[in-house]
Amino acid sequence: MASTPRLLRLVWQAAPALCGAVALITLLRSTLPAVQLYVTKLIVDAILANAGAVAIDWRSLALLLGLRLGLSLLSEGSNQANSYALQILKDRFSLYANRRLLDRAVRLDLSHYERAEFHDILERAQQSGSDYPVRAIGTLAGAIGNLFSFIGLLVLLLGFSPAITLLLLASSIPALWASVNFSGRRFWLARKQTQSGRLATYLQEVLTQNAFAKEVRLFGLGDHLLGRWQAIRRQFNRESAQLSGRYAMVRGAAGAVANLGYYSAYAWAAVRAVQGAISLGDFTMYTGAFYQAQSRLQHLLQGISDTYEQNLFIAQYFEFLNLEPQIVSRDRVRSFPNPIARGLELRDVTFTYPGAAAATLQGLNLRVAPNENIALVGINGAGKTTLLKLLTRLYDVDSGEITIDGIPIAHFDLEELRRNIGVIFQDFARYSLSARDNIGFGDVDRLQDDDRLQRATDDGGARETIANLPDGFDTQLGKIFDGGTDLSGGQWQKIGTARAFMSSAPISILDEPTAALDAIAEADLFRRFRELTQGRMTFFVSHRFSTVRMADRIVVLENSQIREVGTHSELMAAEGLYARMFRLQASSYTDGDAMV
């Protein structure tokens, strides 16, 4: 039950006034059963006392019946008020709990998302956090209400027979044991199924999402993938059926014990009434109390069992909330230099991806002037994109440091650092939102600035793309929502490039900015490249050497290290790796069979 106090604090933070209202209503509802039974006893005794009497006390009977009616109406009203307040509380808490989960998700480091274990934790948290905390609120409120009601009924029962009271308590214990035992088994079964469940969900996405639709049909993958998905789900159903079958048998035996306890108490009360030891009103009250007390106790014990099970799942929600980002701003930060005066420097920078055996970058040293254009070149896996991720602190270096005007980038406020770097990565996001959003997200504070939006669109070469959209910037992109317009790969590339130019940051990072562009669009972009990057420090990655040669300097990476640095002419004259790569690519555009 360790998660319960934390859950209650979370519920209170979400809606303190509603929590107080639910507590008061629960307290009122819990006192009514015992009071109603006592008034019923008074009514039965009054009826017997007036039976055959010459002068019937109609006034007392009317008052008792009116009181019983009032209590019934109050009970019904409190039930409805409780249902309403609980539903509103659940809705508000669900919003709050999911907001907390999503807020934590967007603040965690990129390295978290590259571990399978993290995705298991996230999957469990999403399943548990969206449902179980809300269910636990209702369960806890019901359990507290049943506890207070049971205490009130217990007072009546102890006046009749402590031994009978103990019998009723003891006969309910097997049901509690069964519930708790199988609650734990259900939890561990669900936890064991996490990764297989994620695979089934992924297969379902492959079968239904547009990104996979062409290949699924062209390669005839539908039946094969559907069979794999169905095999997982059928296995889940078999495991669930086995557990449910065992639980039904044990629960049935526990129910038989509870019934035996109840009818033993009922029989003893009947004997005492026949013997004249208690009145008929007492018999009515006590037998009603037997039934309600056992019912309340069983509901209370079931609530404890449910709370136990829900706590197991809620712990998975808190397990995710307990994750902490490692890349954060320091308590005392330095202001980002504006403008940049001395430039950027890599000092013996080494970095290894979490879980990797070898370093991706090792011992990098480089100085970059404030307005310099740097091209990064190398074979796939040389570390070009990784270096760009280090500049934006998506990862932190293992050793060495990256400085701007002599200040390590870890000393800047993280959000301020990223605001001062405009980025487009080769795997840029394609949001199924409006064109305005897709471009404006480059500087979300200026999302409604149409002049800035239009300038970024022009700079990114997306003017014609936007002009051809039915609603311009307000056109829904993608096909997953009504009225959406899909774009070609090159059109998306222009939208992504415009997003990068939305920012007026002093540092620009362009990772394969022309990968999906045709030759004409690429030539147009780089014809204006000097103008677009004027006054900015620019890093760009490209495998097209016609683009690379425009850079002020070219940095060649190989085997995790910087092998060459220089202008196009200098590197060609050096006859090193760059020259070999350039000539090899150039040979593919000639009629000859030139070989390196």
C-alpha positions as CSV (number, residue, x, y, z in Angstrom):
1,M,0.0,0.0,0.0
2,A,3.1,2.3,-0.1
3,S,1.7,4.2,-3.1
4,T,-1.5,5.2,-1.4
5,P,-0.2,8.3,0.6
6,R,1.5,9.6,-2.5
7,L,-1.6,9.1,-4.5
8,L,-3.8,10.9,-2.0
9,R,-1.4,13.8,-2.1
10,L,-1.6,13.9,-5.8
11,V,-5.5,13.8,-5.7
12,W,-5.5,16.6,-3.2
13,Q,-3.2,18.7,-5.4
14,A,-5.5,18.1,-8.4
15,A,-8.7,19.2,-6.7
16,P,-8.5,20.1,-2.9
17,A,-12.1,21.5,-2.7
18,L,-13.6,18.4,-4.3
19,C,-11.6,16.1,-2.1
20,G,-13.1,17.8,1.0
21,A,-16.6,17.5,-0.5
22,V,-16.2,13.8,-1.2
23,A,-14.9,13.3,2.4
24,L,-17.9,15.0,3.9
25,I,-20.4,13.1,1.7
26,T,-18.7,9.8,2.5
27,L,-18.9,10.5,6.2
28,L,-22.6,11.3,6.0
29,R,-23.4,8.2,3.9
30,S,-21.5,6.0,6.3
31,T,-23.7,6.9,9.3
32,L,-27.0,6.4,7.6
33,P,-27.2,2.5,7.5
34,A,-27.1,2.1,11.3
35,V,-29.5,4.9,11.9
36,Q,-31.9,3.5,9.4
37,L,-31.8,0.1,11.0
38,Y,-32.4,1.6,14.4
39,V,-35.4,3.6,13.2
40,T,-36.8,0.5,11.5
41,K,-36.6,-1.3,14.8
42,L,-38.5,1.5,16.5
43,I,-41.2,1.3,13.8
44,V,-41.6,-2.5,14.2
45,D,-41.8,-2.2,18.0
46,A,-44.3,0.6,17.8
47,I,-46.5,-1.4,15.4
48,L,-46.5,-4.4,17.8
49,A,-47.2,-2.1,20.8
50,N,-50.2,-0.5,19.1
51,A,-51.6,-3.8,17.6
52,G,-54.9,-4.4,19.3
53,A,-54.6,-1.2,21.4
54,V,-57.8,0.8,22.1
55,A,-56.1,4.1,21.5
56,I,-53.5,3.9,18.7
57,D,-50.7,6.4,18.9
58,W,-50.9,7.5,15.3
59,R,-48.8,10.6,15.9
60,S,-45.7,8.6,17.1
61,L,-46.1,6.1,14.2
62,A,-46.4,9.0,11.7
63,L,-43.3,10.7,13.1
64,L,-41.3,7.4,12.9
65,L,-42.5,6.7,9.4
66,G,-41.7,10.3,8.3
67,L,-38.3,10.0,9.9
68,R,-37.6,6.8,8.0
69,L,-38.8,8.4,4.8
70,G,-36.5,11.4,5.4
71,L,-33.5,9.1,6.0
72,S,-34.3,7.2,2.8
73,L,-34.5,10.5,0.8
74,L,-31.3,11.7,2.5
75,S,-29.6,8.4,1.6
76,E,-30.6,8.7,-2.0
77,G,-29.6,12.3,-2.3
78,S,-26.2,11.6,-0.7
79,N,-25.7,8.7,-3.1
80,Q,-26.3,10.9,-6.1
81,A,-24.2,13.7,-4.7
82,N,-21.4,11.2,-4.1
83,S,-21.6,9.9,-7.6
84,Y,-21.5,13.4,-9.1
85,A,-18.6,14.6,-6.9
86,L,-16.6,11.5,-7.5
87,Q,-17.1,11.7,-11.3
88,I,-16.0,15.3,-11.3
89,L,-13.0,14.5,-9.1
90,K,-12.0,11.5,-11.3
91,D,-12.2,13.7,-14.4
92,R,-10.1,16.4,-12.9
93,F,-7.6,14.0,-11.5
94,S,-7.3,12.0,-14.7
95,L,-6.4,15.3,-16.5
96,Y,-3.9,16.2,-13.8
97,A,-2.3,12.7,-13.6
98,N,-1.9,12.5,-17.4
99,R,-0.6,16.0,-17.5
100,R,2.1,15.1,-15.0
101,L,3.0,12.0,-17.0
102,L,3.3,13.9,-20.3
103,D,5.2,16.7,-18.6
104,R,7.8,14.3,-17.3
105,A,8.0,12.5,-20.7
106,V,8.9,15.7,-22.6
107,R,11.6,16.6,-20.0
108,L,13.4,13.3,-20.0
109,D,16.7,13.0,-21.9
110,L,16.8,11.6,-25.4
111,S,18.9,8.8,-24.1
112,H,15.9,7.4,-22.2
113,Y,14.0,6.9,-25.4
114,E,16.8,4.8,-26.9
115,R,16.5,2.0,-24.3
116,A,14.0,-0.8,-24.6
117,E,13.6,-0.9,-20.8
118,F,12.4,2.7,-20.8
119,H,9.7,1.9,-23.3
120,D,8.5,-0.9,-21.1
121,I,8.3,1.5,-18.1
122,L,6.5,4.1,-20.3
123,E,4.0,1.6,-21.6
124,R,3.2,0.4,-18.1
125,A,2.9,4.0,-16.8
126,Q,0.6,5.0,-19.6
127,Q,-1.6,1.9,-19.0
128,S,-1.6,2.4,-15.2
129,G,-1.6,6.1,-15.0
130,S,-4.6,6.6,-17.3
131,D,-6.9,4.3,-15.4
132,Y,-5.8,2.9,-12.1
133,P,-5.3,6.1,-10.1
134,V,-8.8,7.2,-11.1
135,R,-10.2,3.8,-10.1
136,A,-8.3,3.9,-6.8
137,I,-10.0,7.2,-5.9
138,G,-13.4,5.5,-6.1
139,T,-12.2,2.4,-4.4
140,L,-10.6,4.4,-1.5
141,A,-13.7,6.5,-1.1
142,G,-15.9,3.4,-1.1
143,A,-13.6,1.6,1.4
144,I,-13.6,4.5,3.8
145,G,-17.4,4.8,3.6
146,N,-17.8,1.0,4.2
147,L,-15.4,1.2,7.1
148,F,-17.4,3.9,8.9
149,S,-20.7,2.1,8.1
150,F,-19.3,-1.1,9.4
151,I,-18.2,0.5,12.7
152,G,-21.7,1.9,13.2
153,L,-23.3,-1.5,12.5
154,L,-20.6,-3.1,14.7
155,V,-21.9,-1.1,17.7
156,L,-25.4,-2.7,17.2
157,L,-24.0,-6.2,16.8
158,L,-21.8,-6.1,19.9
159,G,-24.9,-5.3,21.9
160,F,-26.4,-8.6,20.7
161,S,-23.5,-11.0,20.8
162,P,-19.7,-10.5,20.6
163,A,-19.3,-14.2,19.6
164,I,-21.7,-13.8,16.6
165,T,-19.8,-10.6,15.7
166,L,-16.6,-12.5,15.7
167,L,-18.1,-15.3,13.6
168,L,-19.2,-12.8,10.9
169,L,-15.7,-11.2,10.9
170,A,-13.9,-14.6,10.6
171,S,-16.2,-15.9,7.8
172,S,-15.2,-13.0,5.6
173,I,-11.4,-13.5,5.9
174,P,-11.2,-16.2,3.2
175,A,-12.7,-13.9,0.6
176,L,-10.0,-11.2,1.4
177,W,-7.2,-13.8,1.1
178,A,-8.5,-14.9,-2.3
179,S,-8.9,-11.4,-3.6
180,V,-5.4,-10.3,-2.5
181,N,-3.7,-13.4,-3.7
182,F,-5.2,-13.2,-7.2
183,S,-4.8,-9.4,-7.4
184,G,-1.1,-10.0,-7.1
185,R,-1.2,-12.7,-9.7
186,R,-3.1,-10.5,-12.2
187,F,-0.6,-7.7,-11.7
188,W,2.5,-9.9,-12.3
189,L,0.8,-11.5,-15.3
190,A,0.2,-8.0,-16.8
191,R,3.7,-6.9,-16.0
192,K,5.2,-10.1,-17.7
193,Q,3.1,-9.3,-20.8
194,T,4.4,-5.8,-21.2
195,Q,7.0,-6.3,-24.0
196,S,4.8,-8.8,-25.9
197,G,2.0,-6.4,-25.6
198,R,4.1,-3.6,-27.0
199,L,5.0,-5.9,-29.9
200,A,1.3,-6.6,-30.5
201,T,0.5,-2.8,-30.4
202,Y,3.4,-2.2,-32.9
203,L,2.1,-4.9,-35.3
204,Q,-1.3,-3.3,-35.1
205,E,0.2,0.1,-36.0
206,V,2.1,-1.5,-38.9
207,L,-1.2,-3.0,-40.2
208,T,-3.1,0.3,-39.9
209,Q,-0.8,3.2,-40.5
210,N,-0.2,5.0,-43.8
211,A,3.6,4.8,-43.4
212,F,3.6,1.0,-43.8
213,A,0.5,0.6,-46.0
214,K,2.3,0.4,-49.4
215,E,4.8,-2.3,-48.4
216,V,2.3,-4.3,-46.4
217,R,0.3,-4.6,-49.7
218,L,3.1,-4.9,-52.2
219,F,5.0,-7.6,-50.2
220,G,1.8,-9.4,-49.1
221,L,2.6,-9.0,-45.4
222,G,-0.9,-8.6,-44.2
223,D,-1.7,-12.2,-43.3
224,H,1.8,-12.9,-41.8
225,L,1.7,-9.8,-39.5
226,L,-1.9,-10.4,-38.6
227,G,-1.1,-14.0,-37.7
228,R,1.8,-12.8,-35.4
229,W,-0.5,-10.2,-33.7
230,Q,-3.2,-12.8,-33.2
231,A,-0.8,-15.4,-31.7
232,I,0.2,-12.9,-29.0
233,R,-3.3,-11.9,-28.2
234,R,-4.5,-15.5,-28.1
235,Q,-1.7,-16.3,-25.7
236,F,-2.8,-13.4,-23.5
237,N,-6.4,-14.7,-23.5
238,R,-5.3,-18.2,-22.6
239,E,-3.2,-17.0,-19.6
240,S,-6.1,-14.7,-18.5
241,A,-8.7,-17.6,-18.8
242,Q,-6.5,-19.9,-16.7
243,L,-6.1,-17.3,-13.9
244,S,-9.8,-16.4,-14.0
245,G,-10.8,-20.0,-13.7
246,R,-8.7,-20.6,-10.6
247,Y,-10.0,-17.4,-9.1
248,A,-13.6,-18.3,-9.7
249,M,-13.2,-21.6,-7.9
250,V,-11.4,-20.1,-4.9
251,R,-13.8,-17.2,-4.7
252,G,-16.8,-19.6,-4.8
253,A,-15.4,-21.5,-1.8
254,A,-14.8,-18.3,0.1
255,G,-18.4,-17.1,-0.6
256,A,-19.7,-20.4,0.8
257,V,-17.9,-19.8,4.0
258,A,-19.3,-16.3,4.3
259,N,-22.8,-17.6,3.7
260,L,-22.4,-20.2,6.4
261,G,-21.3,-17.5,8.9
262,Y,-24.3,-15.3,8.0
263,Y,-27.0,-18.0,8.3
264,S,-25.5,-19.2,11.6
265,A,-25.9,-15.7,13.0
266,Y,-29.4,-15.5,11.5
267,A,-30.4,-18.8,13.1
268,W,-29.1,-17.8,16.5
269,A,-31.1,-14.5,16.3
270,A,-34.2,-16.5,15.4
271,V,-33.7,-18.8,18.4
272,R,-33.3,-15.8,20.7
273,A,-36.5,-14.2,19.4
274,V,-38.5,-17.4,19.9
275,Q,-37.1,-17.6,23.4
276,G,-38.3,-14.1,24.0
277,A,-34.8,-12.8,24.8
278,I,-35.2,-10.1,22.1
279,S,-38.2,-8.4,20.5
280,L,-39.4,-8.8,17.0
281,G,-38.1,-5.2,16.3
282,D,-34.7,-6.3,17.7
283,F,-34.8,-9.4,15.5
284,T,-35.5,-7.2,12.5
285,M,-32.7,-4.8,13.4
286,Y,-30.1,-7.5,14.2
287,T,-30.7,-9.6,11.2
288,G,-30.6,-6.5,9.0
289,A,-27.4,-5.6,10.8
290,F,-26.0,-9.1,10.2
291,Y,-26.6,-8.8,6.5
292,Q,-25.4,-5.2,6.1
293,A,-22.4,-5.7,8.3
294,Q,-21.2,-8.7,6.5
295,S,-21.9,-7.0,3.1
296,R,-20.1,-3.8,4.2
297,L,-17.3,-5.9,5.6
298,Q,-16.9,-7.9,2.4
299,H,-17.0,-4.7,0.4
300,L,-14.5,-3.2,2.7
301,L,-12.2,-6.2,2.4
302,Q,-12.7,-6.2,-1.4
303,G,-11.8,-2.5,-1.3
304,I,-8.6,-3.4,0.5
305,S,-7.9,-6.1,-2.1
306,D,-8.7,-3.7,-5.0
307,T,-6.5,-1.0,-3.4
308,Y,-3.7,-3.5,-3.1
309,E,-4.0,-4.4,-6.8
310,Q,-4.4,-0.8,-7.9
311,N,-1.4,0.2,-5.8
312,L,0.7,-2.4,-7.7
313,F,-0.3,-0.8,-10.9
314,I,-0.1,2.8,-9.6
315,A,3.5,2.1,-8.5
316,Q,4.3,1.7,-12.2
317,Y,2.9,5.2,-12.8
318,F,5.1,6.6,-10.0
319,E,8.1,4.5,-11.3
320,F,7.9,6.7,-14.4
321,L,7.4,9.9,-12.5
322,N,10.5,9.0,-10.5
323,L,12.7,9.1,-13.6
324,E,14.8,12.2,-13.6
325,P,16.5,13.9,-16.6
326,Q,20.3,14.1,-16.3
327,I,20.7,16.9,-18.8
328,V,19.4,19.9,-16.9
329,S,20.2,23.6,-16.2
330,R,22.5,24.3,-13.3
331,D,21.3,26.3,-10.3
332,R,23.5,29.2,-11.3
333,V,23.7,29.8,-15.1
334,R,25.5,32.2,-17.4
335,S,23.8,34.3,-20.0
336,F,24.2,33.2,-23.6
337,P,26.5,35.6,-25.4
338,N,24.6,37.8,-27.9
339,P,26.2,38.4,-30.2
340,I,28.8,35.6,-30.2
341,A,32.2,37.3,-30.2
342,R,34.9,34.6,-30.1
343,G,33.1,31.6,-31.5
344,L,32.6,27.9,-30.5
345,E,35.3,25.5,-29.5
346,L,35.5,21.7,-29.0
347,R,38.1,20.7,-26.5
348,D,39.1,17.0,-26.5
349,V,35.4,16.0,-26.8
350,T,34.6,12.3,-26.3
351,F,31.2,10.7,-26.3
352,T,29.8,7.2,-26.2
353,Y,26.1,6.3,-26.5
354,P,24.6,4.6,-23.4
355,G,25.2,0.9,-23.7
356,A,27.6,1.1,-26.6
357,A,30.9,-0.7,-26.5
358,A,32.9,1.9,-28.4
359,A,33.0,5.7,-28.5
360,T,31.1,7.4,-31.3
361,L,33.3,10.5,-31.0
362,Q,36.8,10.6,-29.5
363,G,39.2,13.4,-28.8
364,L,37.6,16.0,-31.0
365,N,39.2,19.5,-31.2
366,L,37.9,22.3,-33.3
367,R,37.5,26.1,-33.3
368,V,34.6,27.8,-35.2
369,A,34.4,31.5,-35.8
370,P,31.1,33.4,-35.1
371,N,30.0,33.7,-38.7
372,E,31.7,30.7,-40.2
373,N,30.0,28.0,-42.3
374,I,31.2,24.5,-41.4
375,A,30.4,21.4,-43.4
376,L,30.6,18.0,-41.7
377,V,31.6,15.1,-44.0
378,G,32.1,11.4,-43.5
379,I,30.7,8.0,-44.2
380,N,27.5,6.9,-42.4
381,G,28.2,6.3,-38.7
382,A,31.2,8.6,-38.6
383,G,29.5,10.7,-35.9
384,K,28.3,13.8,-37.8
385,T,24.7,13.9,-36.5
386,T,26.0,12.9,-33.0
387,L,28.2,15.9,-32.9
388,L,25.3,18.2,-33.8
389,K,23.3,16.5,-30.9
390,L,26.1,17.4,-28.5
391,L,26.0,21.0,-29.6
392,T,22.3,21.2,-28.7
393,R,22.8,19.2,-25.4
394,L,20.5,16.5,-26.5
395,Y,23.4,14.5,-24.9
396,D,26.3,15.6,-22.7
397,V,29.9,14.8,-23.5
398,D,31.6,12.0,-21.6
399,S,34.8,14.1,-21.3
400,G,36.2,17.3,-22.7
401,E,33.9,20.3,-23.2
402,I,32.1,22.4,-25.8
403,T,32.4,26.2,-25.2
404,I,30.8,29.3,-26.7
405,D,32.9,32.4,-26.1
406,G,34.9,30.4,-23.6
407,I,31.8,29.4,-21.6
408,P,31.0,25.7,-21.4
409,I,27.5,25.1,-22.9
410,A,26.6,23.2,-19.7
411,H,26.8,26.6,-17.9
412,F,23.9,28.1,-20.0
413,D,20.3,27.7,-19.2
414,L,19.2,24.7,-21.2
415,E,16.1,26.4,-22.8
416,E,18.1,29.5,-23.6
417,L,20.9,27.5,-25.3
418,R,18.4,25.7,-27.5
419,R,16.5,28.9,-28.3
420,N,19.8,30.2,-29.7
421,I,20.3,27.2,-32.1
422,G,18.1,26.7,-35.1
423,V,17.9,23.1,-36.1
424,I,16.6,20.7,-38.8
425,F,17.7,17.1,-38.5
426,Q,17.5,14.6,-41.3
427,D,14.7,12.8,-39.5
428,F,12.8,16.0,-38.9
429,A,9.2,15.6,-37.5
430,R,6.2,15.7,-39.9
431,Y,3.4,16.9,-37.7
432,S,-0.2,16.0,-38.7
433,L,-1.1,19.5,-37.8
434,S,-1.4,22.7,-39.9
435,A,1.3,24.1,-42.2
436,R,1.5,27.0,-39.8
437,D,2.4,24.7,-37.0
438,N,4.8,22.7,-39.0
439,I,6.8,25.8,-39.9
440,G,6.1,28.0,-36.8
441,F,7.2,25.4,-34.3
442,G,10.7,26.6,-35.2
443,D,9.9,29.6,-33.0
444,V,6.7,28.8,-31.3
445,D,6.5,32.2,-29.6
446,R,6.0,33.7,-33.1
447,L,3.5,31.2,-34.4
448,Q,1.0,33.9,-35.2
449,D,3.5,36.3,-36.8
450,D,2.5,35.9,-40.4
451,D,5.4,38.2,-41.7
452,R,8.0,36.0,-39.9
453,L,6.2,32.9,-41.1
454,Q,6.2,34.1,-44.7
455,R,9.9,35.0,-44.5
456,A,10.9,31.6,-43.1
457,T,8.8,30.0,-45.9
458,D,10.6,31.9,-48.6
459,D,14.0,31.2,-47.0
460,G,13.2,27.5,-46.8
461,G,12.1,27.4,-50.5
462,A,8.5,26.4,-49.5
463,R,6.6,29.4,-51.0
464,E,5.2,27.4,-53.9
465,T,4.3,24.5,-51.6
466,I,2.3,26.8,-49.3
467,A,0.7,28.7,-52.2
468,N,-0.6,25.5,-53.7
469,L,-2.3,24.4,-50.4
470,P,-6.1,24.9,-50.3
471,D,-6.0,27.0,-47.1
472,G,-2.4,28.2,-47.2
473,F,-0.8,28.2,-43.7
474,D,-4.0,26.9,-42.1
475,T,-4.1,23.8,-44.2
476,Q,-4.1,20.5,-42.3
477,L,-1.2,18.4,-43.3
478,G,-1.1,14.6,-43.4
479,K,-4.0,12.2,-44.1
480,I,-4.9,11.0,-40.6
481,F,-7.4,13.8,-39.9
482,D,-10.4,15.0,-42.0
483,G,-9.5,17.5,-44.7
484,G,-5.8,16.7,-44.5
485,T,-3.4,17.3,-47.5
486,D,-0.4,15.0,-47.9
487,L,2.9,16.3,-49.3
488,S,5.7,14.7,-51.3
489,G,9.0,14.0,-49.6
490,G,10.6,17.1,-51.2
491,Q,7.7,19.3,-50.1
492,W,8.0,18.1,-46.6
493,Q,11.8,18.8,-46.8
494,K,11.1,22.4,-47.7
495,I,8.6,22.7,-44.8
496,G,11.2,21.3,-42.4
497,T,13.9,23.7,-43.8
498,A,11.5,26.6,-43.4
499,R,11.0,25.5,-39.8
500,A,14.8,25.8,-39.2
501,F,14.8,29.3,-40.8
502,M,11.9,30.4,-38.6
503,S,14.5,30.9,-35.8
504,S,16.7,34.0,-35.8
505,A,19.2,32.1,-33.6
506,P,22.9,32.9,-34.1
507,I,23.7,29.2,-34.6
508,S,22.1,27.1,-37.4
509,I,22.3,23.4,-37.7
510,L,21.2,21.8,-41.0
511,D,21.5,18.0,-41.1
512,E,21.0,16.8,-44.7
513,P,18.8,19.8,-45.6
514,T,18.5,18.8,-49.2
515,A,18.2,15.0,-48.9
516,A,14.7,14.9,-50.4
517,L,15.0,17.8,-52.7
518,D,15.3,17.6,-56.5
519,A,18.3,19.0,-58.2
520,I,16.6,22.3,-59.1
521,A,15.3,22.9,-55.6
522,E,18.7,22.0,-54.1
523,A,20.5,24.4,-56.5
524,D,18.0,27.2,-55.6
525,L,18.5,26.7,-51.8
526,F,22.3,26.7,-52.0
527,R,22.3,29.6,-54.4
528,R,20.8,31.6,-51.6
529,F,22.8,29.8,-48.9
530,R,25.3,32.6,-48.1
531,E,22.5,35.1,-47.9
532,L,20.4,32.9,-45.6
533,T,23.2,32.1,-43.2
534,Q,24.8,35.6,-43.2
535,G,25.6,36.6,-39.6
536,R,25.2,33.1,-38.3
537,M,27.5,30.3,-37.3
538,T,26.3,27.4,-39.4
539,F,26.9,23.6,-39.3
540,F,25.6,21.5,-42.1
541,V,25.8,17.8,-43.0
542,S,25.5,16.7,-46.6
543,H,26.6,13.8,-48.7
544,R,26.4,15.9,-51.8
545,F,29.8,17.4,-52.4
546,S,28.5,20.0,-54.8
547,T,26.9,21.5,-51.6
548,V,29.8,20.8,-49.3
549,R,32.3,22.8,-51.3
550,M,30.3,26.0,-50.6
551,A,31.4,25.9,-46.9
552,D,34.1,28.1,-45.4
553,R,35.7,25.0,-44.0
554,I,35.0,21.3,-44.3
555,V,35.5,18.9,-41.3
556,V,36.0,15.3,-42.3
557,L,35.2,12.6,-39.7
558,E,36.4,9.0,-39.8
559,N,36.5,6.3,-37.1
560,S,35.1,8.7,-34.4
561,Q,37.8,11.3,-35.0
562,I,38.4,14.4,-37.0
563,R,40.7,13.4,-39.8
564,E,40.9,16.5,-42.0
565,V,39.9,20.2,-41.8
566,G,40.1,22.8,-44.5
567,T,38.6,24.4,-47.6
568,H,37.5,22.4,-50.6
569,S,40.7,23.4,-52.5
570,E,42.9,22.6,-49.5
571,L,41.4,19.2,-49.0
572,M,41.5,18.3,-52.7
573,A,45.2,19.3,-52.7
574,A,45.9,17.1,-49.6
575,E,44.8,14.0,-51.5
576,G,43.2,12.5,-48.4
577,L,39.8,10.9,-47.6
578,Y,37.8,14.0,-48.7
579,A,39.5,14.0,-52.1
580,R,38.9,10.3,-52.6
581,M,35.2,10.7,-51.6
582,F,34.7,13.7,-53.9
583,R,36.3,12.1,-56.9
584,L,34.3,8.9,-56.4
585,Q,31.0,10.8,-56.3
586,A,32.0,13.0,-59.3
587,S,32.8,9.9,-61.3
588,S,29.1,8.8,-61.2
589,Y,28.2,12.0,-63.1
590,T,30.7,11.3,-66.0
591,D,30.6,8.9,-68.9
592,G,33.9,7.5,-68.1
593,D,34.7,4.7,-65.7
594,A,37.1,6.7,-63.5
595,M,38.2,4.8,-60.4
596,V,39.8,6.0,-57.3
